[in-house]
């Protein structure tokens, strides 16, 4: 007998507060991953007089936590949970009919989520309470879907739970052909693009008197972007390496740029004129210095790494259009 992963399920719901699990608000089809229970054994250091072998009386189970990641083809509705989980704040408004617009911005603290999971159809069900999104990565290659990987940390995992009736989202995906990539005011058609947002959550906050983590505290937020482009000129190289597009030598300065990554679906939302849309606007960023490395008859390409930074505006503003009314707590 074997257990087929394809009969599994994953759902998530936004909690009103820490310590209070909720039912799933949305269900997700995903390519790979899952929440796993983090637990190790406590084994004593070698003791004088203890012999050469580990004594069974010195082995005990240690603290308990949960962590995992989900790689998935981006679907417009459930994506909002991962963006909210990674950034922290959202405001929503109605556009027309079934179309809604959500604006996500960075916040000091992140919302708590409950993750529900079924491994195969008969193997096991899990619920992890008090989860936060540690990182969210979006990638899109030519001739492919927009994909995402969300890394999640949790405090309280448990099994043998009722997960309800999974109903995965069926909205259309975002594809490479619906993308508009703007770097420093110029439009590009990259080979590949990526976005990586990391919250650097503290995941080792274990306390005396409890088996579980005490908290998942947010530390420095980091946002980087990537793009493989074929340049029309050397301006981006000069800005990254010399500090200015007009310089011919290294300067003690840098050039701030703005970056916008946008995707629109091929389909409209319901019967409205609006398409599903995801737009990330980064007002201040700096290109990481890079090398040009010619090779034979290869066409010149730049693998850009772009570091976002906090200026007078938000680090990033993410706008999502879809058919979900809001991302309020369950």
N, C-alpha and C positions, 0 to 999 in steps of 0.2 A: 504493500500500500504506500502511496506517496501523497504529499500535500501540494496542491497547485497554488502558487502565489496569486495567480490571476483571478481567483475567486475571493481574494481579500478585499478590504475596504479601509479607507481612512477618512475621518471626519474631524472637524474642529469647530469649537464654539468659543466666543469671547466671554470671559467671566466678568461678573460685576465686582468681584473682590477676590483677594487671595484666599485660598482654602475652601472655596465653594465651587465644586465641579458643576458643569452645565452640559446639556445635550448638544449634539452637533448642530450647527446652523447651516453648514455647507459640507458637501462630500467631494472628494477629489480622486480622479484617476491619476495614477503616477507611474513613472517608469521604473523606479527602483528606490530602495531605502526603507526606512521605518524607525520607530522609536525602539530603543533597546534599554534594558535595565542595566545600570552601572553598579556593580557590586564586586568587591574584592575580598580576599581573606585577610584576616589579621593573623600574622605568624610572628612569633617572638624572634629576636636576634639570638644567635647561639649563646647558650648559658654554660658557665663553668659547672661541670658536674652533670650536664644534661646529656652527654653522649653525642655520637656523630649523626644520629638521625633526628628528624623532626618529631617531637612527641605529639601524639594526637591530642593530648590535653592542652596544647598551646595554640590550637587552631580554632578561630572563631570567625563568623561572618562579620564584615565591616559595614560601613554606612551605605545607604541606598540612594540612588538618583536615577535619572533617565536622560538619554540624549539620542539624537538621530537626525537624519536628513532625508528630504524627499526631493528627488529629481522628477520634474514633470513638464509636460508641454503646457505652456501657459494658457489658462482659461480665464476670461475677463472678470468673472464674478468672484471666484474664490481667490484670485490673485490679490484682491483688496485686503483680505485678512493678513496675508504675508507682508504686504507693504505696510499696513497699519502696525503689525507686530514688530516690524523692523524699524519703523520711524516713530510711532507713538501717538500721532494726532491726526484727526480727519474731520472734515466738514462735508456734508452731502446736500445736494439740491436736485430738484426735478427739472428735466429739460422739456420733454414732451412724450406723452404716452408712456411707453415702457422704458424710456431712456432716462438715465440719471447720471450726474457727474459728481465725482468725489475728489476732493483735494487733500492730499496727505503732506504733512510737514513734520519736521523733527520736533520731538519733545524730550524733556529731561528724563522721564520714566516711560517704560513700555507696558502695554496692557498684558494681563494674564489670560492664557488660553487653556482650554481642556482639549486634549487630543484623544480621539477614540480610534481604535484600530482592530481589525479582524485579520488574523493571519490564516490564510486559506479560508475554507468555509467551515471546517470542523476542528481545526487545530487548537486555536485559543483566541480569546478576545482580551483586549487591554484598554485601560483608561489611565491617562496620565494627567493629573491635576497640577495646576500652577506651572504652566509652560510659558517660556518667552522665546522669541525669535532672536537667536544670536547673530545669524548672518543670512543675507539673501543675495544670491547671484543670478543675474540674467545674462543669457548668451544667445546670440543669433548669428548663424553662419549663412552664407549664400546657399540657396536651394534647400532651406531647412525652416523649421518652426522656430519661434521664439521659445526658449526653454528657461526653466528656473530651477534652482536648487536652494531649498530653505533648510538651514541648520537650526535645530530646536533643542533647548535644554528644558528639563522638567524636574519637579521636586518629588511628586508622589505618584509612583506607578502602582497599578494593581491589575490583577487578571480576574477571569471569570465574571466579567461584568456584562450587562445588557447594553448593546450599542444602538438599539433601535433598528430602523429600516434604511440602510444606505441607499442614496439616490444621487449618483455622481452627476456633476454639472455637464450639460450638453451644449453649451454655447460655442460658437466657432473660435478657432485659435487665431493667434497672430502669426503671420508668416513674413519671411524676409522681404517679399515684394511690396509689403505695405509699410516699409520703414522709411523714415526721413532722418538722416543723420547730419547735424550741423555742428561744426567745430570751428570756433573763432570766426563766426559769421559766414563761413563758406560751407556749401553742401558737398557731401562726399558720398561715394558709393563704395563702402568698405567691403573687404573680403569677409571680415568677421567683426563683431562688436561685442562688448561685454560691460556689465556694471556689477560692482561688488560693494555691498554695504555690510560692515561688521560692527557689532556693538561691544565686542570684547567683554561679554558677561563673565562675572566671577562665578565659577561653577564648583568651587571647593569650600563653600561656606558650611562646613559641618560643625555641629555644636555638641558639647558634652551633655548627655542626657536625652539625645534624640538620635534616631537612626537616619533621619532625613536631612537634606540641606535646609539651612535656615532661610536662605533668600537667594535670589539671582540678581545681583546688583549690576547696574549698568556702569561701564567704564568708558574710556574715550571711544567716540564714534569715528569710524574711518570710511570714507567713500572714495573709491577709485573707479576709473573707466578705462576701457581699452578699445583699440580699433586698429585693424590692419588696413592701411590705405596705400594707394598709388598716388603720390603727390604730383600736383601740377607745377609746383615751384619749391624753393627751399625755405620758404617763410617759416614753416612750423619747426624745421630743423634749427634755424637761427634763433627762434624764440626759446626753444628748449635748451640749446647748448650755449649760445652767446648771451641770451637774455633779452634780445631785441631783434626784430626782423630786419632792421637797418644796420645792425652791427656786423663787423667782420672779425672782432676779437671778443674774448670773454669780458662781460660787464659785471659789476657788482650790483646787479638788479635782476628782476624777473619780469616776465610778461604774463599778466593775468588774461585768461581767455574765458569765454562763456561756451557752454556745451548744451545741446538739446538733442535727445534721442526720442524719437516718436514712432509709434506703430499704429496703423489703422487696419481693421479687419476688411476683408473683401465684402462681407455681408453687412446689412443694416440691422439696427436693433428693432426687432418686431416689425411694425409697419411704419416706423418713423423714418425721417431722412438722415438720422444720425447713425454713424458707424461706431462700432466698438473702438475705443482709442486708449492708448497708454502713452503718456508724455512725461519725460523726466527733464526738468530744466535746472541746470547747474549754473548759477550766475558768475561764480568765481572758481577758477581752476588753473592749475599750472601743469604744463607738460613736463614729464620727467625727462632729463637729458638722455639722449640715445645716440647710438653710432649708426652710420651708414656703412653697410657691409656688402659691396658688390660681389657678384659671383657669376662668372662665365657670361652667358647670354641671358641670364635672368632679368626680368623687368624689376626696376627699383621699387621697393615697397618699404614702408615704415610700420613697425609694430609699436604703436603709441601706447604709453601708459600715462594716464592723466589723473592728477591728484586734486580732488575737490577740496576747497577750503571755505571757512566761514568768513564772510564779509559782513556788510551791513544788512543784507537780506538773509533769508534762510539758506542753510547749506544746500538744500535741494527742495524743489516743489514737484510733487508727482500728481498728475491729473489722470484720472481713470474714468472713462465713460463705459457704462454697461447697463444691465437690466436689473441690478440689485438696488433696492431702495436706500439701504443704509448699512453701516457696520456697527450698530449699537450692540451693547452687551445683551446676551440671551436672557 
